[in-house]
Amino acid sequence: MATVAGLGVWTTHFMAMIGYRPDLPIGYGGQVTAASALIGILAVGLPLAATVLVRSAALRAALGGTAGLGIGAMHYTGMLALSGCLQTQKPGATLAAYGVGAALMALGSGSRRIASSPRLSSVTFTLAVCGAHFVSIAGTTLSPLPGPVGMPGANNVLGIFTAMGAAILLIGALMTIIAARRFEAQERAHSTILATALHNMSNGLVFIDGSGRLGLFNDRFVDMFGLAGAALHIGMRADEVIDFVSAAAGLETEHQRSAAGRIAERLEPFRLAPVDYVLPNGRTVEIDSNPIAKGGTVLTFNDVTAERAARNEISELAFNDPLTGLPNRRAFRERKLAAIAGDAPFFLLLIDLDRFKAVNDTFGHGVGDKLLVHAGRRILEVVGGSGFASRLGGDELGVFVYGDAQTAMEIAQGIVRTLSQPFVLGEVTASVGCSIGLCSGDGVATPDELMQRADVALYEAKRQGKGRVASYRPGLLEATAERHRLEADLREALHRRQFHLAYQPIMSLETGEITGYEALLRWDHPVRGSVSPAVFIPVAEETGLILEIGRWVLEEACREAASWPKGRHVAVNVSSVQFRSHLLPSHLTGALARSGLPAHRLEVELTETALVEDGPTIARALAEIRRLGVKVAMDDFGTGYSSLAHLCDFPLDRIKIDRSFVAAAQADPHAHAVIKAVVALGRDIGIPTLAEGIETVEQLELLRGLGCGAVQGYLIGRPARFLEDEKVGKLVLGSIFAA
């Protein structure tokens, strides 16, 4: 390119010189002529070729000006090659020639409009070359030398040079034409590929140029917004494009203004994060904008409906329980953090379904799952839209209630009521109920503290008998901590054998003899001292430690009783937890086998309240125990309810009249009547009676007169680790007869 451009300027100059002053015998020096051609290539061609590689307009103009000065230098050198005449040049004309060439070449190279137009650039280049030549010639005077001059063939050198230059120009022109056609073919191919790629993109694409007009769009954009057949064309203003798109999408006026504002914001010359927009047809489009350095913005529209649906589904799985559809533990944790960090008053309800395990065990986990679904729906109906209900796992649920304490308590009690109603699950009807721990968020600093308070309140609700609401109150946490310490001490007591049995005698009112002893569990703690059974037995039952403790009591009582006279039996209190564990029969057979005690000399005592809790299970256990030959007594008779029905439903060998009736019998006619009725009932159905809590001779005389079979109490003997003299019963009874 540099050679063609330089020789083109040089050839133009010398072809013009061939026709200049034919009246003079002008010749040209070969070396200087060749030097002018070289200057044309180096000073004109090279700077022009360099402008193609430069993007800066100022630098291109500088290179063009340099090429213009090169034209002047080539012309000046070419004029020095003249011989056979006198040459006079005006300095002003020479400088003007240099200036014309430099100015026009700088303009043609620096202007993007001229440089990008083949016609304008050709005209500018021609004017620069011709202008520099003719301005310089206008200031040049040639005159003949004095005397005759003969220079035949003097122009042969110039002819050869110009012929060579013309040939190079011709070859360069041909090469340029070939290259241009090849370039055009490549451009067409690239354009075809680009157009194909553009219109087959999965994304919609729009280009808005720097003047705010539509410069480009693809078929996907037309299809995405339903613009087929619309008058969308290149050159439209951006606001017109927005109007077309809004009308096609069926947007209302307010939505059109909103969309126009968002698109206008996207046309600003800075990058914005992609944003989702939901079309009226329900499709979700992600809009992204990319400013162009030369001006304008490329907008891309990506249909992300399926992607967003998948993401929402993943989020649904991450934050929702798949069984009930309620928010899960993770969502509950997020809500818990937000509630504690916020200013609005709130309450946490921790819900645990009662008897849910029995439903699973009886009807199967499929029914249990259905029950959880229905329970969740009932809770949502009570909580309403202002609260937040979630499933934490298993049969445990958590509810956030926003408002005052009265509102929270009303909702909690409403949940208790609705869950206490039977659930009809196909062919199965199940009843569960629930216990709720209620805790205020006031004064709570951490999520762990909130959960700890709610857990403690729930524990208290269950301890009070289930099916109720218990609110956290100051001191409850400390009481729970004390129970945990007591539990740890109970485990230690088992390991270190801190328990022992005390035996309280049972006397027959018919013979006055000691017929047996009730084994009573005692605990001597090294720090706490003597711990009452009323304190540690409930904790042992709640934690399940009663199973191991009860097994030890049976073993120890049977071992001790085996050394007593054969006519005496031992009575052992058995917890309802032991009956429901299915381990009691094996514990009984093991204790009897290891001690050698006959089964009929062992009597187990069960409270009436325990019978009511789980009647069918207890009845089956009692029947199995009696098949072993072990006797069964109902303790604390009359303190529960449906007592007469229990006498018919459960296989019993003895009825124990509660001490509260004995203590009040002399002063309270009602208590006296109860004792009389129970004794008579027992006699009629063949079940012996035993009265507890005998502390005075008057009480003993009363019971003897009513026909009670046996008694026990402080009058007969206090519980002791070693058995009292067996004559004590006869002495007491004898004193009554003597009186």
Secondary structure, DSSP 8 states (H G I E B T S, - for coil): -HHHHHHHHHHHHHHHHHTS-TTS--EE-HHHHHHHHHHIIIIIIHHHHHHTT---HHHHHHHHHHHHHHHHHHHHHHHHTEESEEEEE-HHHHHHHHHHHHHHHHHHHH-HHHHT-HHHHHHHHHHHHHHHHHHHHHTEEEEE-SS----TTTTHHHHHHHHHHHHHHHHHHHHHHHHHHHHHHHHHHHHHHHHHHHHT-SSEEEEE-TTSBEEEE-HHHHHHTT-TTS---TT-BHHHHHHHHHHHHT--HHHHHHHHHHHHHHTSSS----EEEE-TTS-EEEEEEEE-TTS-EEEEEEE-HHHHHHHHHHHHHHHB-TTT-SB-HHHHHHHHHHHHHSSS-EEEEEEEETTHHHHHHHH-HHHHHHHHHHHHHHHHHHH-TTSEEEEEETTEEEEEEES-HHHHHHHHHHHHHHHHS-EEETTEEE---EEEEEEE-TT--SHHHHHHHHHHHHHHHHHTTSSSEEE--TTHHHHHHHHHHHHHHHHHHHHHT-EEEEEEEEEETTT--EEEEEEEEEEEETTTEEE-HHHHHHHHHHHTHHHHHHHHHHHHHHHHHTTS-TT-EEEEE--HHHHHTT-HHHHHHHHHHHH---GGGEEEEEEHHHHHHTHHHHHHHHHHHHHTT-EEEEEEETSSS-HHHHHHHS--SEEEE-HHHHHHTTT-HHHHHHHHHHHHHHHHHT--EEE----SHHHHHHHHHHT--EE-STTT---BSS---TTHHHHHHHHHHH-
